[in-house]
Every structure is written in C-alpha cells, then in structure tokens.
Amino acid sequence: MRSSLRALAADRGPQCSESLDCTLRPRAGTAARYEREHIALEACQHLSSMTIKSNGMVAFAFGGVEPPTAPASPADRVGRGPEEGAMLAELESSFLSLLDPETETCDARLQLFDISSSTHNFGSESALMAIVQEMRRGLFAEFFAEFARAGAACNRWVYDAALQAKLQVAESSTKQWHHWPGGETYTHRNVGFGLWWALPYLYITSGMSSMMSKSSLWGYVIRLVVVFTAGVSANLFADLVKHRDWRHDFGNTIFQMFFVIMLLIMAPLAEPLRQALRSRQEGQSVSRATVAFTVFWGAVSAVALASFVRGYTGDSPDFVTQTFEDEEVSRWIKLYAPILRHTPIILVHVAGTLFLGLLATILCQPENTGLVGWVLLAFTYLQMVIVPWDQDSFPHLVNLNIAGMLTFQWPLAGSKHIAAAVKAYWPFLLMFLCLDSMPDMWGRCDVHSPYSTWERFRMFLGELILVVCFMAGAFTPSDPHRITSWLGQWSLYAYCFHVMWYRLLGSPYGAIVTFAGMPLFWAMAACVPQKANAK
C-alpha cells in the first residue's frame, strides 16, 4: 500500500497536483475515534464506488477527453496502462484496511489530484485514499474542505457522494454544531442564488463607486491601502492568537483582502477609461492619451488571442511553473498558481474589455451609448460558456468591475423598462430563476465551470439575469428610513473583520459577533446628525 502510493507520487513527478497538498501524518493523542465505524465504512464504500464511476467524467470535465463508458479493467478505467492499473487494483484491495487503526501512516506528502490534465485520470482514487486516512483520524471535516476546494467542484457524482459520506460520518462522530447548517454549503448548493449575485454585485458596485469618487487616483489608492492594512492586520492578529503557521501560508492571512489588491491593480489600469468617460460626459474632445491607451490594449488583446489560439497556456516549463513547483512555496500559492498559467486568455478577457470600453468612448455616438454595456456583457458571458477553463471566474469578475464603471456612466439601453417590469412581475423572475438553477449541481460552479455547455449556459444565464437587473436599477431600494447609510459603514467593518472573528471564535459565533455590530452602527448613525444631501 505504502509503496504504491510513493510509486505513484514519483511517477507524477513535476506534474503532481498543486491543487491538493495533503500531509498524512499521525495525530498523537487525538480523541476523535468514531463511535460507529460501520457507518463510516458504509459511507466510504459508497464514496469509493461513486468516485470510480465518475473517474472518466472528471477527466472529461477538465481534461478534454471523451469519458469512458464501460471500463472492463482497471487499466481501461484509468486510461494510463496496465502498470498503473495494477497499482489501482492494489489500492482498492487495501481500501478497507485503511479503517484499521493499526494501519501504518504514510508520511509522504501526496500531490496526486490534478484534474486539469487529461493524463491524470487516476487522481480521484488517490485523493480518496488520502480522504479515508484522514477520516480514520477524525479529521474528515477539515480535510474535506481542502478536497472540495481543489477538485472538480461541479462533478455531481463525486461530490454528491462525498457530501453524503461527510454527513454520515459527521452525524455519527461529532458533537460540535453539526446541527448548525451553513458555512460552505451555502455556496456549494447555491442557496439563495448566492453564486449568481454575491461576488458579481461586489465587483460591479466597486466599479460604479470608482466612477462616483471625486478624488484623484492617488487619493483613491490611499483609501484602499488603509482598508487593506486594517483587514490584513485583523487576520494576522487572529492567526497569531490561534498559532496558525501564517509565515508559510500568508496568502490565507491576506484572504478576503485580495479583493482590495485587485482594486489597487485595476485602479491605474482602468484610470484611462474613467477619465475618458468623464471627458465624454463633459463634452470634451478625445484626448491623445485615450487613443494611445486604446491602441495599447487592442495590441495586448491581439497578441494574447494569438498566443491562446496557438495553444500557449503557460503549462510548458517556464519560470512561473518551475517557481510554483518549488517545495518551499506556500500551499496557498500552489493552490492558485494554475490561474497564472492561463495568462493569454486572462488578457483576452480583461484587456479586451478595456479595449472595447475605450474604443466606445472614441467612436460611439451619444444615442448609442446604452448599447455599449450590452456589448461588454455579451463579450464577458459568451467567453464563459464557449471557452471555459478552470477558475475562470477571476477575470470574469474583473470584467464585471469594468462593466460597472461604464454602465454607471452609460446605463444599459432599456434600463427603465427592465426595472419597471421586474418590480411589477418579480414573482415570475423568481420562478424562472428556480427553473434555471440546478439543485443537483454541487460545488463552486462559479469558479470551476460545469463540464457541459448546456449546464454552463444555465449557470451563467442566471447570473447574467441578476446582473442586468442590478445594473438596470430594478433592485434599488426606496430606503424611506435611510438605513442603507449606516449599513454601508457596517458592511465595511464586516468585510475587514469577519474573517478575524471567524478564526477566533469559529462557527457560528464569529458570524454572530459580526452581525451583532449592526445595532452599534445604527446607534452611532442615530447620534450623529446626517447631512441633508447625504446619500
């Protein structure tokens, strides 16, 4: 068993997964011994069978190969040859022995779960072995989060089975708030259509806010730096108190503040578009700077598109790849490093959107400005459906940030009619969204796109509808009691400090403390006189 795992790890070499980095080591003195191991065993058997059935579909989803229909042998199922098939057979024969407390722990770091390559069909079984090891040591709930974050989050067979196994084990083994629903399940099940509006609205609002800001670029950047410092300091304080190894995983100390880093990067990149939109509003002529930046982003888009069409994805040996495969690199960087390997298509997304926006400020006639936002939305969402790649949501959200800037200045054509229709017939909108959603889809489908074109279409159709409604002002509250003013201040506090409270107090206490701050902000707003023109 142990020799097989190490042989597989050696066989993977530099192509071992950077998405799943699990260290199997004994936890001395652990009290987590499952009270009913037969339930855990039953769950593991179910997970094993379902994982094997969906193995080919995982490769199809992210590897671009046809899924095998009825594999006749381990070698056929794996698709790698009889030698690795024999290893799989040995692993399967040793599967049940993993629940034996006397089984020797594998101390090697296993990096065997890479769904981004068509040659790694074997990964799901290898990850399964690691999961069962952790289940035996009472760490399944913690390890499952790593597995779910790393894998084919929209493969319903694997993850429905894994979720069922998790629930069965948790209910029989732990007394810690397993009856409190929530956490990652809200996103994994798209509860309340959260994947369709939470992050998109955040990015769109930030783009609109940058257009509303009257300060200079440097003033805007300084305010962002202050917010970034406050949030990272709070997270670092929690890490120090809980003795987390933040030095080797500082990315998770920054955590939610990476959104601010995105704003800091986009501020200078989008500044020419912001100035061009303001110049159009003031009736000024097109500046040379606008023309120069339009040509620049057009050239970047063309070169990036040519690189993408020629097949360059950054997976070939290069500085980025070799650096991120270094053993000294933190786990967080290893987890998200594959995003940078898609640099050409990322530039097509972002540079192309900036180019289209700047080009519109030069060529678009005043009566047609309302169509520009629709063009940007079509450019953004068609790419997500037609040209998917793993973790493609990051440039997609940046595109929405740029679209938010532009549609604030140039509202979507037909916005008034859309807003009126939604307010008058919102029950039908809700019914359609329920029909469009896929309740049997499990995982972060916004980050890991579904493997089927039809499912991607349904996934992003729901998001597009809610984005259009938001941009059109259909969801604008009347706010007769002016609560959005102090709620905005509370939301900034919650954004900076909610991770700190969660890490210090856990779930659900961290969320309770975060929301408990709302009355304080209401009281402060009631005590401080509001300006007559405050909005």
C-alpha positions in Angstrom: 0.0 0.0 0.0 2.6 2.5 1.1 4.9 1.5 -1.8 2.2 2.0 -4.3 1.4 5.5 -3.1 5.0 6.5 -3.2 5.5 5.0 -6.6 2.5 6.9 -7.9 3.9 10.1 -6.4 7.2 9.5 -8.1 5.5 8.7 -11.4 3.7 12.1 -11.3 6.9 14.0 -10.9 6.6 17.7 -11.6 3.0 17.2 -12.8 1.7 16.3 -9.4 -1.3 18.3 -8.4 -0.8 21.7 -6.9 -4.4 21.8 -6.1 -4.4 19.2 -3.3 -1.5 19.1 -0.9 -2.3 16.7 1.9 0.2 15.5 4.5 -0.7 12.2 6.1 0.8 12.1 9.5 -0.3 10.6 12.8 -2.1 12.9 15.3 -0.9 11.7 18.7 -3.5 11.9 21.5 -6.4 12.6 19.2 -9.8 11.8 20.8 -11.6 11.6 17.5 -12.4 7.9 17.3 -15.6 7.3 15.5 -18.3 5.8 17.7 -19.9 3.9 14.9 -17.2 2.9 12.4 -19.6 0.8 10.4 -21.4 4.0 9.3 -18.0 5.4 8.3 -17.2 2.2 6.5 -20.5 2.3 4.6 -20.0 5.9 3.6 -16.5 5.2 2.4 -17.7 2.3 0.3 -20.3 4.5 -1.3 -17.8 7.2 -1.9 -15.4 4.7 -3.4 -17.9 3.3 -5.9 -19.2 6.6 -6.9 -15.7 8.0 -7.4 -14.7 5.1 -9.6 -17.9 5.5 -11.7 -17.2 9.2 -12.2 -13.5 8.9 -12.8 -13.7 9.2 -16.6 -16.2 12.1 -16.3 -13.7 14.0 -14.1 -11.1 13.7 -16.9 -13.7 14.7 -19.5 -14.7 17.8 -17.5 -11.3 19.3 -17.2 -9.0 17.3 -19.5 -10.8 17.5 -22.8 -11.0 13.7 -23.4 -14.1 11.6 -24.0 -15.4 9.9 -20.9 -15.1 6.1 -21.0 -18.4 4.3 -21.0 -18.0 0.9 -19.5 -14.4 0.2 -18.5 -13.6 -3.5 -18.5 -10.4 -3.5 -16.4 -8.5 -1.2 -14.0 -6.1 -0.3 -16.8 -9.0 0.7 -19.1 -10.7 2.7 -16.4 -7.5 4.6 -15.5 -6.5 5.0 -19.1 -2.8 5.0 -18.3 -1.7 1.4 -18.8 -1.6 -1.9 -17.1 1.2 -0.9 -14.6 -0.8 1.9 -13.1 -4.0 -0.2 -13.4 -2.3 -2.8 -11.2 -1.5 -0.1 -8.7 -5.1 1.0 -8.6 -6.2 -2.6 -8.0 -3.8 -2.8 -5.1 -5.1 0.4 -3.7 -8.7 -0.8 -4.0 -7.8 -4.1 -2.3 -6.3 -2.1 0.6 -9.2 0.3 0.8 -11.0 -1.3 3.7 -7.7 -1.8 5.7 -7.4 2.0 5.9 -10.0 2.0 8.6 -7.9 -0.3 10.7 -6.3 1.7 13.5 -3.1 -0.3 13.1 -2.6 0.7 9.5 0.8 2.4 9.1 0.5 6.1 8.3 2.0 7.2 5.0 4.3 10.1 5.9 4.9 11.2 2.3 3.3 14.4 1.0 0.9 13.2 -1.6 0.1 15.5 -4.6 -1.9 13.2 -6.8 -5.1 15.1 -7.6 -4.8 17.1 -10.8 -8.0 17.3 -12.8 -6.6 20.0 -15.1 -4.6 17.4 -17.2 -6.1 14.6 -19.3 -3.3 12.3 -18.2 -4.3 12.4 -14.5 -7.4 10.3 -14.6 -6.0 8.4 -11.6 -6.2 11.3 -9.3 -9.7 10.8 -7.8 -8.9 7.4 -6.4 -5.6 8.6 -5.0 -7.3 11.5 -3.3 -9.9 9.1 -2.0 -7.2 7.1 -0.2 -6.0 10.3 1.5 -9.5 11.2 2.5 -10.1 7.8 4.1 -6.8 8.1 6.0 -8.0 11.4 7.4 -11.4 10.1 8.1 -9.9 7.4 10.3 -8.1 10.0 12.3 -11.2 12.1 12.9 -10.1 14.9 10.6 -12.6 14.4 7.8 -14.5 17.6 8.1 -11.3 19.7 7.9 -9.8 17.7 5.1 -13.0 17.6 3.1 -12.8 21.4 2.7 -9.4 21.0 1.0 -10.7 18.3 -1.2 -13.8 20.2 -2.2 -11.9 23.3 -2.9 -9.3 21.5 -5.1 -11.4 19.2 -7.2 -14.0 19.2 -9.9 -16.4 21.1 -7.8 -19.2 20.7 -10.3 -18.9 16.9 -10.8 -22.1 15.9 -9.3 -21.3 12.2 -8.9 -18.1 12.7 -7.0 -19.3 15.5 -4.8 -22.8 14.3 -4.0 -21.2 11.0 -2.8 -18.6 12.9 -0.9 -21.1 15.1 0.7 -23.2 12.1 1.7 -20.2 10.5 3.2 -19.3 13.6 5.1 -22.7 14.0 6.6 -22.9 10.3 7.6 -19.6 10.5 9.3 -20.2 13.9 11.0 -23.5 12.9 12.4 -22.1 9.8 14.0 -18.8 11.2 15.3 -19.0 14.8 16.3 -21.0 16.9 18.8 -19.8 20.2 17.5 -22.6 22.2 15.9 -23.3 19.6 13.2 -26.9 20.7 13.6 -26.0 24.2 12.5 -26.5 24.4 8.8 -24.5 26.8 6.6 -20.9 27.5 6.1 -19.5 26.5 2.7 -22.8 24.6 2.0 -24.4 27.9 1.1 -22.1 28.3 -1.8 -21.8 24.6 -2.7 -25.6 24.4 -3.1 -26.0 27.9 -4.5 -28.5 28.7 -1.7 -30.4 31.9 -2.4 -28.7 32.0 -5.8 -25.7 33.4 -3.9 -23.2 32.4 -6.6 -25.1 34.4 -9.1 -25.1 37.7 -7.3 -22.8 38.0 -4.2 -19.4 38.4 -5.9 -20.8 39.9 -9.2 -22.6 42.6 -7.2 -19.5 43.3 -5.2 -17.3 43.8 -8.2 -19.9 45.8 -10.1 -20.5 48.1 -7.1 -16.8 48.7 -6.8 -16.7 49.8 -10.5 -19.6 52.1 -10.0 -18.1 53.5 -6.9 -14.8 54.4 -8.7 -16.8 56.4 -11.1 -18.7 58.2 -8.3 -15.5 59.0 -6.5 -14.4 62.7 -6.9 -10.9 62.1 -5.5 -7.8 61.7 -7.6 -6.3 58.3 -8.4 -3.8 58.7 -5.6 -6.5 59.6 -3.1 -8.5 56.5 -4.1 -5.4 54.3 -3.8 -4.5 55.6 -0.3 -8.0 54.8 1.0 -7.7 51.3 -0.4 -4.4 50.8 1.3 -5.9 51.8 4.6 -8.7 49.3 4.2 -6.2 46.6 3.1 -4.0 47.3 6.1 -6.9 47.1 8.6 -8.2 43.8 7.2 -4.8 42.1 7.0 -3.8 43.2 10.4 -7.1 41.8 11.9 -6.4 38.4 10.1 -2.8 38.4 11.3 -3.9 39.0 14.9 -6.3 36.0 14.7 -3.5 33.9 13.2 -1.1 34.8 16.0 -3.7 34.1 18.7 -4.6 30.7 17.1 -1.0 29.9 16.4 -1.6 29.3 12.7 1.5 28.9 10.5 1.0 32.2 8.7 4.6 32.6 7.7 4.3 29.7 5.2 0.8 30.5 4.2 0.5 34.3 4.2 -1.9 34.1 1.3 -4.6 32.9 3.7 -3.7 35.7 6.1 -4.5 38.2 3.3 -7.5 36.1 2.4 -10.5 38.4 1.7 -8.3 41.4 1.2 -7.1 40.1 -2.2 -10.2 41.8 -3.5 -8.6 45.1 -2.4 -5.4 44.1 -4.1 -7.5 43.6 -7.3 -8.9 47.1 -6.9 -5.4 48.5 -6.3 -4.2 46.9 -9.5 -7.2 47.9 -11.6 -7.2 51.5 -10.3 -4.3 52.6 -12.6 -5.2 50.2 -15.4 -8.8 51.5 -15.6 -8.0 55.1 -14.9 -7.7 56.0 -18.7 -11.3 54.6 -19.2 -12.6 56.5 -16.2 -11.1 59.8 -17.5 -12.3 59.1 -21.0 -15.9 58.5 -19.7 -15.8 61.8 -17.7 -14.4 63.7 -20.7 -17.3 62.4 -22.8 -19.8 63.5 -20.2 -18.3 67.0 -20.1 -18.4 67.2 -23.9 -14.6 67.4 -24.3 -12.8 66.1 -27.4 -11.0 62.8 -27.4 -7.5 63.1 -25.9 -4.4 61.6 -27.3 -3.9 59.6 -24.1 -7.3 57.9 -24.7 -6.3 57.0 -28.3 -2.9 55.7 -27.1 -4.4 53.5 -24.4 -6.9 52.2 -26.8 -4.2 51.1 -29.2 -2.2 49.6 -26.4 -5.0 47.5 -25.0 -6.0 46.5 -28.5 -2.5 45.3 -29.2 -2.3 43.4 -25.9 -5.6 41.7 -26.7 -4.5 40.7 -30.2 -1.2 39.3 -29.0 -2.9 37.4 -26.2 -5.6 36.0 -28.5 -2.9 34.8 -31.0 -1.0 33.1 -28.1 -4.1 31.4 -26.9 -5.1 30.2 -30.4 -1.6 28.8 -30.9 -2.1 26.8 -27.8 0.2 28.5 -25.3 -1.2 28.2 -21.8 1.9 28.5 -19.7 1.9 24.8 -18.9 5.2 24.3 -20.6 8.3 24.6 -18.4 8.8 28.2 -17.7 9.8 30.4 -14.8 6.3 30.6 -13.3 5.7 26.9 -13.5 9.1 26.0 -12.0 8.8 28.6 -9.2 5.3 27.3 -8.2 6.5 23.7 -8.1 9.2 24.6 -5.5 8.7 22.7 -2.3 9.3 25.9 -0.3 6.4 27.8 -1.9 3.4 28.1 0.3 0.3 25.9 -0.1 -1.8 28.9 -0.9 0.3 29.8 -3.9 0.4 26.2 -5.1 -3.4 26.1 -5.0 -4.0 29.2 -7.1 -0.8 29.3 -9.2 -2.6 27.5 -12.1 -4.6 30.7 -12.7 -1.4 32.5 -13.9 -0.8 29.7 -16.4 -3.9 30.9 -18.3 -2.4 34.4 -18.8 -3.2 34.6 -22.5 -6.9 34.0 -22.1 -6.9 36.2 -18.9 -5.5 39.1 -21.0 -8.2 38.4 -23.7 -10.8 38.8 -21.0 -9.5 41.9 -19.3 -7.5 43.7 -22.0 -10.3 43.1 -24.4 -12.9 44.6 -22.2 -10.7 47.7 -21.6 -10.1 48.0 -25.3 -13.9 47.8 -26.1 -14.7 50.4 -23.4 -12.0 52.8 -24.6 -13.0 52.3 -28.2 -16.6 53.1 -27.4 -15.6 56.5 -25.8 -13.9 57.4 -29.1 -16.4 56.1 -31.7 -19.8 55.7 -30.1 -22.5 58.3 -30.8 -24.5 59.7 -27.9 -27.7 57.9 -28.9 -25.9 54.5 -28.9 -24.1 54.6 -25.6 -26.7 52.5 -24.0 -25.7 49.6 -26.2 -22.1 49.5 -25.1 -22.9 47.9 -21.8 -24.8 45.1 -23.6 -21.8 44.5 -25.8 -19.5 44.2 -22.8 -21.8 41.8 -21.1 -22.1 39.6 -24.2 -18.3 39.7 -24.6 -17.9 38.6 -20.9 -20.5 35.8 -20.7 -20.1 34.2 -24.1 -16.5 33.5 -23.3 -17.5 31.8 -20.1 -19.9 29.5 -21.9 -17.9 28.8 -25.1 -14.3 28.9 -23.8 -14.3 27.5 -20.2 -11.3 26.9 -18.2 -10.8 26.0 -14.5 -11.0 29.0 -12.1 -12.0 31.4 -15.0 -14.2 33.4 -12.6 -11.4 35.7 -11.6 -11.0 37.6 -14.9 -14.8 37.3 -15.4 -15.3 39.3 -12.2 -12.7 41.9 -13.2 -14.7 42.3 -16.4 -17.8 43.0 -14.4 -15.9 45.6 -12.4 -15.1 47.4 -15.7 -18.6 47.0 -16.9 -19.9 48.5 -13.7 -17.8 51.6 -14.4 -19.1 52.0 -17.9 -22.8 51.3 -17.2 -22.8 53.8 -14.3 -21.9 56.5 -16.9 -23.8 55.0 -19.8 -26.8 53.0 -18.4 -28.0 49.9 -20.3 -30.4 50.6 -23.1 -33.9 49.8 -21.9 -33.0 50.0 -18.2 -36.2 51.8 -17.3 -38.4 49.2 -18.9 -36.4 46.4 -17.3 -36.6 47.9 -13.9 -40.4 48.6 -14.2 -41.0 45.0 -15.5 -39.0 43.4 -12.7 -40.8 45.5 -10.0 -44.2 44.7 -11.4 -43.6 41.0 -12.1 -40.9 39.9 -9.8 -42.6 36.6 -8.9 -42.1 35.4 -12.5 -38.5 36.3 -12.3 -38.1 34.2 -9.1 -39.9 31.3 -10.8 -37.7 31.4 -13.8 -34.5 31.5 -11.7 -35.7 28.5 -9.8 -36.3 26.6 -13.0 -32.9 27.7 -14.4 -31.0 26.7 -11.3 -29.6 23.1 -11.0 -30.2 21.8 -7.5 -28.3 18.6 -8.1 -25.2 20.6 -9.0 -22.8 20.8 -6.1 -19.7 23.0 -5.6 -18.2 26.3 -6.5 -19.6 26.3 -10.1 -18.7 29.9 -10.5 -15.0 29.1 -10.0 -15.0 25.6 -11.6 -17.2 25.8 -14.6 -19.6 22.9 -15.3 -18.3 20.4 -17.9 -21.5 20.6 -20.1 -22.1 23.5 -22.4 -25.8 23.4 -21.5 -25.0 23.5 -17.8 -22.6 26.4 -18.2 -25.3 28.2 -20.2 -27.8 27.7 -17.4 -25.3 28.6 -14.7 -24.3 31.9 -16.3 -27.7 32.8 -17.6 -29.0 33.1 -14.1 -26.0 35.3 -13.1 -26.5 37.4 -16.2 -30.2 38.0 -15.5 -29.4 39.2 -11.9 -26.5 41.3 -13.1 -28.7 43.0 -15.7 -31.4 43.6 -13.1 -28.9 45.2 -10.8 -27.4 47.4 -13.4 -30.8 48.5 -14.6 -31.8 49.6 -11.1 -34.5 47.0 -10.7 -33.4 46.2 -7.2 -32.8 49.7 -6.0 -34.5 50.1 -2.6 -36.5 53.2 -1.7 -34.9 53.3 1.8 -37.5 55.6 3.5 -35.8 55.2 6.9 -32.3 55.7 5.5 -30.8 52.5 6.8 -28.5 51.9 3.9 -26.3 54.8 5.0 -25.2 53.1 8.3 -25.4 49.6 6.8 -22.8 50.7 4.3 -20.5 51.6 7.2 -21.2 48.3 8.9 -20.5 46.4 5.7 -17.1 47.9 5.5 -16.4 46.8 9.1 -17.8 43.3 8.4 -15.7 42.9 5.3 -12.5 43.8 7.2 -13.1 41.9 10.4 -15.4 39.0 9.8 -12.6 36.6 9.0 -10.8 37.5 12.2 -13.9 36.8 14.3 -14.5 33.5 12.5 -10.9 32.4 13.1 -11.0 33.4 16.7 -14.5 32.1 17.6 -15.4 29.6 15.0 -18.8 29.0 13.5 -21.5 30.2 14.3 -20.1 32.5 17.0 -17.9 34.5 14.6 -20.9 35.4 12.4 -23.0 36.2 15.5 -20.4 38.7 16.7 -20.1 40.2 13.2 -23.8 40.8 12.9 -24.1 41.9 16.5 -22.2 45.1 15.4 -25.2 46.3 13.4 -27.0 47.9 16.3 -23.9 49.7 17.3 -23.6 51.3 13.8 -27.3 52.1 13.9 -26.9 53.8 17.3 -23.9 55.8 16.0 -25.8 56.9 13.0 -28.8 58.0 15.2 -26.5 60.1 17.4 -24.6 61.8 14.6 -26.6 64.3 12.6 -27.0 63.4 9.0 -26.2 65.8 6.2 -29.2 66.9 4.2 -27.6 65.8 1.0 -26.1 62.6 2.3 -26.8 59.6 0.1 
